[in-house]
């Protein structure tokens, strides 16, 4: 898929998903968000960049960790996600966090201006994740840390049938190469090529819990990365893709509920001080 088209699809898709994302995904992703923050070892006064911040779930954890003398900047391609984060800033009268709509592959930020960069489950959607990692490297100071989380191996993510099911109904892939960064040491090599050092890779097993088939389908189609495709399906197509998806989850059904396995990959990397 042409990169410009992919960015447009991701932007509009996440705009559509913005209202439903937190109700459907906040609890499911809380474990990896907490792990990312814990491994970041954020200190009071640090400047933190949250790339592909969505509605700010990780950024708001980070702003508590850096305290009133620190600063968190969240950036995301989706204007609706950024609006949601800004509303929370206003409601809570937060002074040490701000949010801007920005393409991670073209960060409009000064060189060496952050101590830490976080990216929680956003890199897989980008047309050129290698470029995004280089941009993150550019805006980190010497000694700065980057922590990235992506979904892991396709074979360890029971919900992975979602993409081919949707792709069969549309003219182009909705998330090409989604699982590439979670394979083997791919993300480590991407970070090394961007001149990061002290690179660590950690795999984290998880389970996505759904009360019933409707909840599983809503998370996949309404509040997830295929929201744009879903919005264009008629009722017959929606019924068909839901039936196929639930069939693909049959092995993890427990009565009316589903416990679907998944895996996260977290990479921690540092900008060398002598560069």
N, C-alpha and C positions, 0 to 999 in steps of 0.2 A: 504494500500500500504506500502511496506517495506520502511523504512526511507531513506536508501541509494539510492534507486531507485527514490524516490520522490525528493531528493536533485538534483540528476542528471537531472531529467526532468525539474526542475525549472531552473537550471543553463543553460542548453542548450536552453530552451525556451526563457529565457530573453536575452541570447546572440542573438538569431534570431530577437527578438523584438527591440533590442537596436537602430537600425537606424530609426525606425518609431515611437518609444515611445513618444518622445517629440512633434513632429508635431501633433500626434493624441491625446495626453493626457495632455500636459502642461497647456493649457487653462482650460480644464475640471477640473483639480485638483488644480488650483491656489488658490481657496478659502480655501481649507483645509490646503494647505501648509502655506498660510498666517496666518491662525488661529493658527496653531501649533507654528509658530515663535512668534506670538504675546503673546500667553500664556506662552511661555518659558521665556519671560522677560530677554533675554540674555544681559549680561553686558560686557563692554569693558574688554578685558584681559582673559575672560573665555575660558576654553578648552571644546570643544564640540565634541561628537561622534555622527555621523549620521549612524545609522544601516540600512542596506538594502537601501543604498543611491541611487541606480540606477545611472543615468547620472549626479547626483549632483544638482538637482533642489532645494532641501531643503538646502543642504550644502552650496550652493553659497549665499542663503539668510542669512544663519547663519554667514558666514564669514564676511559679511558686518556689522552684528550686533555686533560681538565681536571685530572688529577693528584690526589694525595692531599688537597689542600686544596680541591678542587672537589667538587661533588655532582651526581649524576644521579638523577632520579626518573622512573621509567617507569610509565605508566598504560595500562590496556587494559580493554575491556569483558569479555574472556574470562578467567574465573577459572583455567582450565587453562593458558592462556598465561602468566599471572602466576605460577602455581605453578612452571612450568618455569623462568622467569627467577629466581625465588627459590631454587630448587634449585642453580642455577649460582652464585648469590651465596654460598650456604653452602659449596659444593664448593671454590670458589676463595678463600674467606675475603675477599671483597670488602667494603671498608668505605665506599666512596664512591658506592655505587649502591643504590637501594631500589625496590621495585615495589609498586603498589597497584591493585586492581581499581576502575575508575572510568569513568564515562561522559564522553566528551570534550565532550559538549554541556552537561554540568553538572559542571565541574571543582570539586572540593571542596578548593580551594587558595586561599591569600590573594592579594589584589591585589598586583601589582608585586613578585612574589617570585622571579622567574627572570630570568637574563640572556639565555638562548637557549631557544627551543622548536623541537623537531624533530617532524616527522610524515611517516614514510616509508610511502607506499602504504596509508594508512588512511582518508583523508578521503572517498574515493569510496564507502565502505560506509555512511557515516553518513546517517541520514534527513534531518538538517538541517546540512549542512556549513558553511553560513553562520554558524549559531549557534556551532559548534565553533571557527571562526576568531575570532569575537568573544570567546569564552572564553579562547582562547590570548592574544589581545590584552590582555585584562584582567589575566592573571597575569604578563605581561612588564613589566619596569621601563621607564621612559623610556630610549630608546636601545637597548632590547633587540631581538634579531633573531629572526625566525621563518623557518624553512626547511621547505617542504612539497614532497613528491614525490607525484605521481599518475600513473596510466597516461595516455598521450597520446591522440591522435586514433584513433577506432575504425578508420578505414581504414588506419592504420599498425600495427595490432596484429593479426597474422595469426590469433591464437587467439580473436578476439572472437566467433566463431560459437558459442562455449561457452554463452553465456547464452541465446540463443533456443532452442538445442537442449534445454537443461534446462527452460526455461520452458514448452516444449510438453508436458512430462510432469507439470507441477505446476499447482496451482490459482492461483498468483500469481507475479509476477516475483521472482526470487531476488535480483537486484541492480539495482533500477530506477535508470535514469539514471547507470549506472556510468561512462560515458565523458564525461559532461557537463562535468566540471571540466577535462578535457584538451582541450576544443575551443577553438580560437582563443585569445582573451585572457580567457576566462571566469574563471579562477582569479585573474588580476590584478585583475579588477573586484570579485571577492568580497573580496579583501584591501583594496582601496581603500575599499570600502563599510564595512569594519571599522575604518577610519581608520589603516591602515598607510601608510607612506611609503617612498620610495626602492625601489619595487617592481621587481624584475628577473624576467624569465621566460627560462628556458633549456630547449631541447628536446634530448633525448638518444636517439639511435637505439640499439637493442640487438637481440640475437638470442637466442632461447631454444633451447638445444640439448638434444635428447633422443636417446638411443641407439636407441630403437625405439618402436613404437606403445604398448606397455604403459606405458613410462615417461611418455610424453606424456599418456596418459589418467590415470595415477596423480596426476601433478602437477595436472591440471585438476580431477579429481573427488574425490580422496582428501585431498589436502593443500591444497586451495584454498577459495574462497568458496562453492562449491556442495556442500560436504561434508555438510551436513545433508540436502539433497535426496537425495544419493547414498546416504546411510545408510538411506533409506526405500524405495529402489528395489529391486524383486526382480531376480532374475538376468536375466530376459528384458528388462526395461527397461534394466538396466546394459549389456547387450550391444548394445541398440539405440542408446543415446546414445553409446557408445564408437565404434560403427561410423560414426555420423553425424559425430562429431567428427574422427575420423581422415580421413574423406572430405573434410572441410572443410580439412584441413591438407595435402592431396595435393600442392599446388603447391610445398610446401617439403620434400618428401621427397627424400632423397639415399640411395639404397640402402635399408637398413633404418632409417636415422636420419632425424631431422627438424631443420631449422634454421628456426625460425619467427620472423619479424620482429616487433619490438615498438617502442614508443616510451614514454619517460618525459618528464614535464614537471616541472621543478623551479622553484619560485618562492622568491625571497629577498625578505624585506620587513623594514622597521624601524619600531619605535614612535618617533614624533617625540619629541624631548627637550623641546619647549616646550609640551606638552599637560599 
